[in-house]
């Protein structure tokens, strides 16, 4: 029942915002020439492009906590699209995750990881802020960091949040999300056991396979078998099996899989892909493969 109330409240606010925007636009456009109308609409759209997302996220957080923030952010994105004349609908299980939804999911899960060891490191905050600045610019990143600060003060139900994210985020994006979470945990050059335990739980709730999780984990937690774990094979694999495994993982981890999430996420995916390449090169060198 609580989530139903949250949905209704956010939906009403988005509807009101949308109608206010339409009415305001009609009043201001009255009596203008068509050319000035088009120019005015364009300027107004640019000015309020990200407004609805953060209003929705803030309302969702206020009424429904971290998971409500994700839902509110999705509703706010719908408002932004309607304001811009875009009729894209929000659909759980959609083929591709939108960059804004990925970012909100990252904020909530990052907060869960950062709180795992009962302290929030400055290096972790700096890592998240650097990503947000590259993705959205300094002004938007400042607001997002403030939202992260509020989320950090909340109790986060990792199961509920993760399963909600699983319902709308494509698999490749979930893999990239895990890679970012490990990056946050390793921001100070040290992986913390409590944070690793939380990421392990998150991976399971997100529906990430054990083999894929171990592959990403081995990019950060190094041991003598890390290269083989990244390729999802064992040291007794034949040279031909090594080659096949590499080609299979190269398709799975290719940066183009998350190109829809923006240049910065794709750049991070290239780093993940390079880890795969390094693992393959190390195995080839160790075995004398060509």
N, C-alpha and C positions, 0 to 999 in steps of 0.2 A: 504493500500500500504506500509506503514511503516513496518508492521510486515512481509510482504513478503520480503522486502529488508533484514531485520534482518535474516530471515530464510536462504536466499540465501547466505549471507556473512558467517554465521556460518557454513552452509553446506559445502561451498567451503574450509574453513579453516580446518574443520574436514577431508575432503577428502585429502587435501594436507598433513596434519599430518600423516594420515594413510599410504599414498604412500611413504612419506619420511621414515616412520618407516619400511616399507617393503623393500625398496631399501637399507636402511642402514643395515638391518638384512641380506639381501642377500649378500652384499659386505663383511661383517664381517664373515659370515659363510663359504664363499668360501674356499675350500681347507682343511677344518677341518674334523675330523672324525665325524661319526653320534653321538657318545656319547657326544663329546664336543659341537656339534651343539645343542643337546637337553638341555644340561646344560646351554649353553649361552643364549638360548631363554628364559629359565626359569628365569635367573638372570635379563635379560633385561625387561621381563614382570613385575617382581616384582618392578624394579626400576621406571617404568613409569606407574604403575597401576592407580595412581590417577592424573596423569598429565593432561590428556584430559579433565576431568571433570571441573577442575578449570580454564583451558584455555577457555573452552567453556562458563563457567559461567561468567568469566571476560569479554569476548567479547560480550556476550549477554547483560550484564549490560551496557557496553559502548555504544552499538548501540540501545538497546531497553529498558533500565532502568530495574527495578526490575523484571517485567514479562519476559523481554528478558533474564535475568540471569537464570530464571528457564528453559526456552527453550534451552539456550546455554548449561546449565548443562546437560540436557537430551542428546543433541547431543554429548557432551564430553564423557558421559558415553558410548555412542555407540562406540566412538573411542577407549576407554579403552578396551571394550569387543572385538572389532576387533583386537586390538593389541595382546590380550591374546588368540586369536583364538576362541573366543566365539561369536556365531552368533545370540545372543538374540536381537530381534528387539524391538525398542521403540514403544509401541502401546497405544494411548490414551484409557482410560477406561480399562486398563489391570486389571486382577484379583487381583494382588498384587503389592503394591508400593515398589520400591527399597529403601533401607536405604538412599542412597545419595540423591535421589529425595525428600524424606521426610525432610532431613536436610536442603536442599536449600529452600524448602517451608517454613520451620520453621524460617529460617533466615529472609526471606522477610516479613512474617506476624509478626514476633517478632519485627521487625523494625517499622511496622505500629502501633503496640500496644505501644511500648516504646515512640513513638513520639506523642501519643494521648494527653498527658497532657503537651505538649510543653517542656518537659525536659526528659533527659535520666539519670536514676539513676545508680550509680555504682553497687548497689545490683542486678539490672536487668542484667547488662552486666556480672557480676560474675556468675549469675544463668545460663545464656546461655553458657558461656565459660566452666563452670563445666560439663555441658551436653556434649559439643563438645569434651572435653578432654577425658571423659569416653568412648565416642563413637569412636573417631578417633585417639586419642593420642595427645600429646602436640604440636608436629610440625604442624600437619594438622589443629588443632584447632586454632593455631596462625594465619594461613592464612585465615581461615574462619571468625575469628573475624575481621580481616582487611577488608574482603569483607563486613561484616556487617556494619563496620564503613562507608564504601562508600555508602551502601544502605541507611543508616540513613540520608545521606545528600541529598537524592533524594525525590521528591514528589512521593508518592505511591498511585496509583489508586487501592484502596482496592477491588472494584468490579471486575476489570479486572484480578487482581492477583488471587483472590479467585475463580473466575469461571474457570480460567485456571487450578488451582490446582484441582478443582472439576472434571475436565475432565479426569484426569489421576490417581487420588488417590482413593483407595478403602475406603469404608465407615468407617470401623473400624479404619483405619489410620487417617481419618479426625477427628474422635472422640478423638483419642489420641493427635492429634495436638491441639485441643481446650483445652484439659487438660493441655498441656504444656504452652499454652498462658495464662491461668489463673495462672499457677505457676509463670510465669514471672511477671505478674501484682502484684502478692502477695509476690514477692521476698523480699520486705522490711517489710513484715508483715502487709501491709495495701493495700486493694484493692482501686484503684483510679477510681472514677466515669467515667471519660473520657475514660479510658482504657476499662472499662466494656462495655461502649457504642460501642466501636470499635469491641470488641470481639463479641458482640451481632450481629452487622452487618456482621462480618466475618462468623459467624455460619449460618446465613441465606443464604449468598452467596455460602457457601460450600454445601448447600443442607442438612444440619443437621436438623432433625425434632425438633419441639419446645419441645417435651417431653424429647428427649435425651439431648438437650441443657440445659434445666432446671435441669435435673438430674446431669449433670457435674457442672453446676453453683452452685448448692446447696452443693457441696462438699467443696466449698470455701466461699460462702455467706451463713452463718448460720442463721437460725431463728427457731422458735418452730416447724415448719412444714418441716424442711430440710430433716429429715430422710424419710418422706413420699414422698417428691419430688424426692429424689434420686431413690426410688423404683418406681416412676411414678404412685403413687396412692394417694388417699385423706385419711384424718384421719377417715372417716366414712367407710372405706373398712373393710370387714369381715376378721377374722383371716385366713380363707382359701384363700381369695383374696391376703392377704399379702404374704402368702407362695408361691402362684403361681407367684406373681410379682417378688419375690426374685429370684426364679429359672429362670424366663425369663431374668432378668437383669444379672444374673450370667453367662448365656450363652453369652449375648451381650458383657459384659465387661471382659470376660475371657482373661487372658494374652496371651494365645496361639493365639488369634486372630491377634496379632501384632508381633508374634515371628519372622516373616520375616524381621522386621525392625532392628533387632539386640538385643543383650542382655540388653543394657542400656534402650532402649525404652520398652522392655518387663518388666524390673524391675519397671519402672515408671507405667506401666499398672497394675502391681501387687499392687502398692500403691492405684491406682484408685479402683481396685477390693476390697482392704481392706476397703476403705471408704464405699463401698456397704455393705460389711459384718458388719461393725460397725453400719450402719444405720439399718440394719435388726435386729441386736442384741439389739439396743436401743428400737426398737418398741416391740420386744418380751418381754423385761424387763418391759416396760411401761404397757403392756397388761397382763403380767403374762403368756405368751405363753410358751410352751415347745418345 
